Amino acid sequence: MLKRLHPLVDASSQPVWIGAAMFDRRVGLSRTTGQITHLTGGDVDAERDYLFQDLKKTAMLAEVFIVDDFHKVKEGKNGGGDPWHTDGRLFVGVIAP
């Protein structure tokens, strides 16, 4: 079934974009299902930092907010059993109109 997604807008009717970035280090087989899957890098923050460095180079970021301790759990294992770690910070970028 297809669902129609409605764009998010802020109080001034400007679009709100929400996204996430993850580094796929390679393709492999799932340890739990044996199916082909993507294997992600353990440093969850590396791709986020790379994305924001690139966004800053465009000069299109009006503001950047960093929420410390957004994630309380800072290390663990993903569904495939691979370890991951994070600094727990959430980055929010405001793109200039």
C-alpha positions as CSV (number, residue, x, y, z in Angstrom):
1,M,0.0,0.0,0.0
2,L,1.3,3.4,-0.9
3,K,1.0,6.2,1.6
4,R,1.1,9.9,0.6
5,L,3.6,11.7,2.7
6,H,2.8,15.3,3.6
7,P,5.7,17.7,3.9
8,L,6.5,19.1,7.3
9,V,6.4,22.8,7.6
10,D,7.5,25.2,10.4
11,A,5.4,28.0,11.8
12,S,6.2,30.2,8.8
13,S,5.2,27.5,6.3
14,Q,8.8,26.8,5.4
15,P,9.6,23.1,4.6
16,V,11.3,21.1,7.3
17,W,13.7,18.4,6.0
18,I,14.6,15.5,8.3
19,G,17.3,13.0,7.5
20,A,19.9,10.7,8.7
21,A,23.3,9.6,7.3
22,M,25.0,6.3,7.8
23,F,28.2,5.0,6.2
24,D,27.9,1.7,4.4
25,R,31.4,0.1,4.6
26,R,30.5,-2.8,2.4
27,V,27.9,-5.4,1.4
28,G,27.8,-8.7,3.3
29,L,25.7,-11.4,4.6
30,S,23.4,-11.0,7.6
31,R,24.5,-13.1,10.6
32,T,20.9,-13.6,11.6
33,T,19.2,-14.3,8.3
34,G,22.0,-15.2,5.8
35,Q,20.5,-12.6,3.4
36,I,22.6,-9.9,1.6
37,T,22.7,-6.7,3.6
38,H,24.8,-3.6,4.0
39,L,27.4,-3.5,6.7
40,T,27.6,-0.1,8.4
41,G,30.6,1.7,10.0
42,G,30.7,1.5,13.8
43,D,31.4,5.3,14.2
44,V,27.8,6.5,13.9
45,D,28.9,10.2,14.1
46,A,31.5,10.1,11.3
47,E,29.0,10.4,8.5
48,R,27.0,13.1,10.4
49,D,30.1,15.1,10.8
50,Y,31.0,14.7,7.1
51,L,27.5,15.8,6.1
52,F,27.6,18.9,8.2
53,Q,31.1,19.8,6.9
54,D,29.8,19.6,3.4
55,L,26.7,21.6,4.2
56,K,28.8,24.4,5.8
57,K,30.9,24.6,2.6
58,T,27.7,25.5,0.6
59,A,27.2,28.6,2.8
60,M,23.5,27.6,2.8
61,L,23.3,26.8,6.6
62,A,21.7,29.7,8.4
63,E,22.1,28.1,11.8
64,V,23.4,24.9,13.4
65,F,22.1,23.6,16.7
66,I,23.7,20.8,18.6
67,V,21.7,19.0,21.3
68,D,24.1,17.3,23.7
69,D,23.1,14.0,25.3
70,F,20.2,13.5,22.9
71,H,21.0,9.8,22.9
72,K,21.5,8.3,26.3
73,V,22.8,5.0,25.0
74,K,26.2,5.7,23.4
75,E,27.3,2.2,22.3
76,G,25.9,-1.1,21.5
77,K,25.5,-3.6,18.7
78,N,23.2,-3.3,15.7
79,G,20.7,-5.9,14.4
80,G,23.5,-7.7,12.6
81,G,25.7,-7.9,15.7
82,D,28.2,-5.2,14.6
83,P,29.4,-2.8,17.3
84,W,28.6,0.9,17.1
85,H,29.3,4.0,19.1
86,T,28.2,7.6,19.2
87,D,28.9,10.8,21.2
88,G,25.1,11.1,21.7
89,R,24.7,14.5,20.1
90,L,22.0,15.5,17.7
91,F,22.8,18.1,15.0
92,V,20.1,20.3,13.6
93,G,20.9,22.5,10.6
94,V,18.7,25.3,9.4
95,I,19.0,25.8,5.6
96,A,18.8,29.5,4.5
97,P,15.8,30.5,2.5
